[in-house]
């Protein structure tokens, strides 16, 4: 018999409460994500152009996915730039005279 209790946490999205199952060690991250999503949904709702909760949730999800993909692309570009810089540094060091020959 499984003695582990199912853990839940309560979150609020667009003033509506939800109970979500999650591992205890994931609760803080889930609550943080819920606050972030709620802010995105509140921003869309405040514009007044969309009132349907489902549409607001979809628009918020699309906006957040766009933001995430943009950040991921920036990270990859930064990593590629750093890798190129590292390669150039290694090549320059390989061409430099050895300091051991000066001793």
N, CA, C and O of each residue as an XYZ file, in Angstrom:
412
protein
N       0.836     -1.185      0.000
C       0.000      0.000      0.000
C       0.880      1.248      0.000
O       1.887      1.299      0.706
N       0.512      2.227     -0.770
C       1.277      3.454     -0.895
C       0.883      4.424      0.207
O      -0.258      4.881      0.269
N       1.852      4.738      1.087
C       1.576      5.626      2.214
C       1.853      7.091      1.911
O       1.582      7.949      2.752
N       2.389      7.401      0.727
C       2.682      8.790      0.427
C       1.385      9.552      0.207
O       0.505      9.125     -0.541
N       1.292     10.689      0.879
C       0.095     11.518      0.749
C       0.228     12.417     -0.473
O       1.314     12.888     -0.811
N      -0.868     12.633     -1.101
C      -0.894     13.530     -2.252
C      -0.859     14.960     -1.728
O      -1.694     15.349     -0.911
N       0.101     15.731     -2.196
C       0.273     17.116     -1.756
C      -0.388     18.041     -2.761
O      -0.267     17.840     -3.969
N      -1.076     19.038     -2.274
C      -1.686     20.024     -3.159
C      -1.324     21.424     -2.681
O      -0.948     21.628     -1.527
N      -1.441     22.360     -3.574
C      -1.256     23.771     -3.226
C      -2.344     24.570     -3.923
O      -2.813     24.201     -5.000
N      -2.734     25.655     -3.304
C      -3.771     26.517     -3.860
C      -3.124     27.709     -4.548
O      -2.220     28.345     -4.006
N      -3.600     27.996     -5.743
C      -3.130     29.163     -6.484
C      -4.360     29.946     -6.939
O      -5.485     29.448     -6.891
N      -4.123     31.169     -7.375
C      -5.209     32.007     -7.878
C      -4.798     32.576     -9.229
O      -3.723     33.158     -9.373
N      -5.659     32.402    -10.203
C      -5.436     32.952    -11.538
C      -6.647     33.771    -11.924
O      -7.762     33.254    -11.995
N      -6.430     35.026    -12.168
C      -7.497     35.946    -12.549
C      -8.650     35.888    -11.542
O      -9.824     35.790    -11.898
N      -8.254     35.952    -10.269
C      -9.182     35.982     -9.125
C     -10.002     34.701     -8.959
O     -11.013     34.698     -8.258
N      -9.578     33.635     -9.589
C     -10.266     32.349     -9.436
C      -9.294     31.358     -8.798
O      -8.179     31.172     -9.286
N      -9.729     30.712     -7.687
C      -8.823     29.768     -7.008
C      -8.772     28.407     -7.713
O      -9.762     27.931     -8.270
N      -7.583     27.803     -7.666
C      -7.374     26.467     -8.210
C      -6.539     25.682     -7.210
O      -5.636     26.234     -6.581
N      -6.833     24.406     -7.064
C      -6.027     23.513     -6.248
C      -5.262     22.612     -7.195
O      -5.847     21.925     -8.032
N      -3.929     22.624     -7.052
C      -3.052     21.914     -7.968
C      -2.238     20.883     -7.200
O      -1.681     21.190     -6.146
N      -2.166     19.671     -7.720
C      -1.324     18.636     -7.120
C       0.123     18.883     -7.529
O       0.420     19.146     -8.694
N       1.010     18.792     -6.551
C       2.437     18.946     -6.845
C       3.240     18.321     -5.717
O       2.743     18.140     -4.606
N       4.475     17.999     -6.017
C       5.379     17.482     -4.990
C       5.719     18.631     -4.039
O       5.822     19.778     -4.476
N       5.894     18.343     -2.754
C       6.199     19.408     -1.792
C       7.403     20.257     -2.198
O       7.397     21.470     -1.991
N       8.434     19.637     -2.772
C       9.624     20.387     -3.160
C       9.390     21.278     -4.382
O      10.232     22.117     -4.702
N       8.263     21.106     -5.063
C       7.941     21.916     -6.235
C       6.940     23.023     -5.924
O       6.629     23.835     -6.795
N       6.436     23.066     -4.708
C       5.377     24.006     -4.345
C       5.801     25.465     -4.541
O       5.054     26.252     -5.122
N       6.976     25.823     -4.068
C       7.426     27.207     -4.176
C       7.534     27.639     -5.637
O       7.109     28.737     -5.994
N       8.097     26.781     -6.476
C       8.233     27.094     -7.893
C       6.876     27.208     -8.579
O       6.677     28.073     -9.431
N       5.946     26.335     -8.207
C       4.602     26.388     -8.781
C       3.909     27.685     -8.396
O       3.280     28.331     -9.234
N       4.022     28.060     -7.141
C       3.381     29.298     -6.681
C       3.985     30.514     -7.378
O       3.269     31.452     -7.729
N       5.291     30.497     -7.575
C       5.962     31.595     -8.282
C       5.489     31.669     -9.727
O       5.206     32.752    -10.239
N       5.403     30.515    -10.384
C       4.925     30.469    -11.765
C       3.479     30.954    -11.853
O       3.110     31.662    -12.789
N       2.672     30.569    -10.877
C       1.266     30.992    -10.868
C       1.153     32.506    -10.712
O       0.312     33.132    -11.358
N       1.985     33.096     -9.866
C       1.962     34.561     -9.703
C       2.362     35.248    -11.011
O       1.776     36.260    -11.396
N       3.356     34.693    -11.680
C       3.816     35.261    -12.949
C       2.721     35.169    -14.012
O       2.451     36.131    -14.731
N       2.103     34.003    -14.095
C       1.007     33.802    -15.050
C      -0.168     34.710    -14.719
O      -0.776     35.292    -15.618
N      -0.491     34.837    -13.436
C      -1.601     35.703    -13.029
C      -1.335     37.144    -13.437
O      -2.245     37.831    -13.902
N      -0.095     37.614    -13.269
C       0.240     38.973    -13.696
C       0.021     39.142    -15.196
O      -0.514     40.158    -15.641
N       0.435     38.151    -15.968
C       0.251     38.212    -17.418
C      -1.236     38.238    -17.768
O      -1.669     39.002    -18.630
N      -2.000     37.400    -17.093
C      -3.444     37.350    -17.361
C      -4.125     38.649    -16.925
O      -5.012     39.148    -17.617
N      -3.712     39.194    -15.781
C      -4.294     40.454    -15.295
C      -4.014     41.586    -16.282
O      -4.873     42.431    -16.531
N      -2.793     41.592    -16.843
C      -2.447     42.618    -17.819
C      -3.324     42.564    -19.060
O      -3.763     43.598    -19.563
N      -3.574     41.368    -19.547
C      -4.439     41.204    -20.727
C      -5.869     41.598    -20.378
O      -6.540     42.281    -21.151
N      -6.325     41.164    -19.217
C      -7.687     41.480    -18.771
C      -7.877     42.992    -18.595
O      -8.933     43.535    -18.921
N      -6.845     43.662    -18.077
C      -6.928     45.103    -17.826
C      -7.067     45.911    -19.115
O      -7.617     47.012    -19.103
N      -6.574     45.368    -20.217
C      -6.706     46.066    -21.501
C      -8.161     46.133    -21.937
O      -8.536     46.992    -22.736
N      -8.983     45.223    -21.410
C     -10.416     45.254    -21.655
C     -10.874     44.734    -22.998
O     -12.075     44.710    -23.265
N      -9.957     44.317    -23.851
C     -10.344     43.841    -25.182
C     -10.810     42.402    -25.154
O     -11.587     41.984    -26.012
N     -10.337     41.627    -24.164
C     -10.686     40.213    -24.048
C     -11.241     39.991    -22.655
O     -10.626     40.391    -21.666
N     -12.408     39.350    -22.570
C     -13.006     39.105    -21.261
C     -13.141     37.613    -20.941
O     -13.243     37.239    -19.773
N     -13.141     36.777    -21.954
C     -13.273     35.335    -21.752
C     -12.005     34.784    -21.107
O     -10.913     34.943    -21.652
N     -12.143     34.139    -19.951
C     -10.988     33.621    -19.207
C     -10.136     32.659    -20.042
O      -8.907     32.700    -19.979
N     -10.775     31.818    -20.804
C     -10.025     30.858    -21.619
C      -9.164     31.575    -22.659
O      -8.003     31.219    -22.862
N      -9.729     32.576    -23.309
C      -8.970     33.333    -24.303
C      -7.839     34.112    -23.646
O      -6.747     34.213    -24.203
N      -8.097     34.661    -22.466
C      -7.056     35.375    -21.730
C      -5.921     34.414    -21.391
O      -4.749     34.762    -21.535
N      -6.262     33.204    -20.940
C      -5.248     32.202    -20.593
C      -4.428     31.818    -21.818
O      -3.208     31.677    -21.729
N      -5.089     31.647    -22.962
C      -4.380     31.280    -24.193
C      -3.461     32.414    -24.634
O      -2.319     32.163    -25.020
N      -3.936     33.646    -24.583
C      -3.105     34.785    -24.968
C      -1.905     34.926    -24.031
O      -0.793     35.207    -24.478
N      -2.135     34.729    -22.727
C      -1.033     34.808    -21.763
C      -0.022     33.701    -22.037
O       1.186     33.938    -22.002
N      -0.510     32.496    -22.310
C       0.393     31.379    -22.604
C       1.218     31.663    -23.856
O       2.415     31.379    -23.880
N       0.607     32.208    -24.874
C       1.338     32.542    -26.097
C       2.381     33.633    -25.841
O       3.504     33.552    -26.339
N       2.011     34.642    -25.071
C       2.958     35.710    -24.742
C       4.140     35.170    -23.950
O       5.286     35.528    -24.220
N       3.868     34.311    -22.976
C       4.931     33.748    -22.149
C       5.816     32.800    -22.962
O       7.033     32.774    -22.778
N       5.207     32.025    -23.859
C       5.994     31.135    -24.723
C       6.899     31.961    -25.637
O       8.054     31.598    -25.858
N       6.385     33.054    -26.162
C       7.177     33.945    -27.011
C       8.346     34.518    -26.223
O       9.473     34.556    -26.717
N       8.083     34.961    -25.008
C       9.131     35.495    -24.140
C      10.190     34.428    -23.838
O      11.388     34.702    -23.905
N       9.749     33.234    -23.512
C      10.662     32.139    -23.209
C      11.541     31.796    -24.405
O      12.752     31.631    -24.260
N      10.942     31.689    -25.576
C      11.706     31.352    -26.773
C      12.713     32.447    -27.118
O      13.826     32.157    -27.556
N      12.321     33.702    -26.922
C      13.245     34.807    -27.162
C      14.440     34.735    -26.222
O      15.579     34.923    -26.651
N      14.192     34.467    -24.951
C      15.280     34.343    -23.980
C      16.166     33.145    -24.290
O      17.387     33.213    -24.146
N      15.551     32.053    -24.716
C      16.321     30.862    -25.071
C      17.219     31.137    -26.282
O      18.371     30.707    -26.323
N      16.673     31.861    -27.268
C      17.477     32.217    -28.445
C      18.644     33.117    -28.048
O      19.756     32.947    -28.547
N      18.392     34.085    -27.141
C      19.462     34.967    -26.668
C      20.536     34.164    -25.943
O      21.728     34.416    -26.119
N      20.119     33.205    -25.134
C      21.068     32.379    -24.389
C      21.929     31.570    -25.354
O      23.147     31.496    -25.192
N      21.297     30.966    -26.356
C      22.053     30.187    -27.339
C      23.027     31.053    -28.112
O      24.156     30.639    -28.377
N      22.597     32.256    -28.475
C      23.487     33.166    -29.202
C      24.668     33.558    -28.312
O      25.805     33.632    -28.779
N      24.398     33.807    -27.040
C      25.462     34.144    -26.103
C      26.429     32.991    -25.918
O      27.641     33.196    -25.853
N      25.900     31.778    -25.833
C      26.758     30.604    -25.698
C      27.611     30.400    -26.942
O      28.786     30.044    -26.840
N      27.028     30.622    -28.114
C      27.787     30.475    -29.368
C      28.884     31.531    -29.437
O      30.000     31.243    -29.868
N      28.569     32.747    -29.016
C      29.555     33.823    -29.012
C      30.682     33.513    -28.036
O      31.854     33.734    -28.342
N      30.330     33.009    -26.875
C      31.337     32.643    -25.883
C      32.213     31.500    -26.386
O      33.423     31.501    -26.161
N      31.615     30.534    -27.058
C      32.366     29.416    -27.614
C      33.341     29.906    -28.683
O      34.489     29.463    -28.731
N      32.885     30.817    -29.535
C      33.746     31.378    -30.582
C      34.898     32.160    -29.944
O      36.041     32.058    -30.390
N      34.601     32.927    -28.918
C      35.634     33.691    -28.227
C      36.654     32.756    -27.574
O      37.855     33.020    -27.617
N      36.184     31.680    -26.980
C      37.061     30.690    -26.355
C      37.982     30.045    -27.392
O      39.171     29.847    -27.141
N      37.425     29.723    -28.553
C      38.226     29.129    -29.635
C      39.302     30.099    -30.088
O      40.454     29.704    -30.268
N      38.945     31.362    -30.274
C      39.916     32.368    -30.698
C      41.001     32.568    -29.647
O      42.170     32.755    -29.985
N      40.617     32.530    -28.378
C      41.585     32.673    -27.293
C      42.558     31.495    -27.279
O      43.766     31.678    -27.126
N      42.022     30.288    -27.441
C      42.877     29.102    -27.486
C      43.847     29.163    -28.660
O      45.012     28.788    -28.524
N      43.379     29.629    -29.803
C      44.248     29.752    -30.977
C      45.340     30.792    -30.737
O      46.496     30.581    -31.103
N      44.974     31.906    -30.125
C      45.957     32.951    -29.833
C      46.993     32.455    -28.834
O      48.181     32.743    -28.977
N      46.558     31.720    -27.837
C      47.485     31.180    -26.846
C      48.412     30.147    -27.466
O      49.582     30.053    -27.094
N      47.896     29.379    -28.401
C      48.722     28.361    -29.065
C      49.808     29.016    -29.912
O      50.891     28.451    -30.066
N      49.540     30.188    -30.459
C      50.513     30.900    -31.298
C      51.503     31.708    -30.467
O      52.579     32.046    -30.960
N      51.175     32.018    -29.249
C      52.034     32.844    -28.389
C      53.262     32.058    -27.976
O      53.196     30.846    -27.773
N      54.385     32.756    -27.853
C      55.596     32.073    -27.400
C      55.423     31.546    -25.979
O      54.742     32.163    -25.159
N      56.025     30.437    -25.702
C      55.912     29.818    -24.392
C      56.664     30.648    -23.361
O      57.770     31.118    -23.631
N      56.084     30.831    -22.200
C      56.730     31.584    -21.125
C      57.848     30.742    -20.501
O      58.762     31.286    -19.881
N      57.778     29.417    -20.665
C      58.803     28.551    -20.105
C      60.164     28.795    -20.758
O      61.196     28.571    -20.126
N      60.179     29.251    -22.013
C      61.447     29.462    -22.704
C      62.167     30.707    -22.195
O      63.360     30.884    -22.438
N      61.433     31.574    -21.483
C      62.034     32.776    -20.937
C      62.768     32.497    -19.628
O      63.551     33.337    -19.185
N      62.545     31.368    -19.006
C      63.127     31.077    -17.696
C      64.530     30.577    -17.794
O      65.155     30.289    -16.773
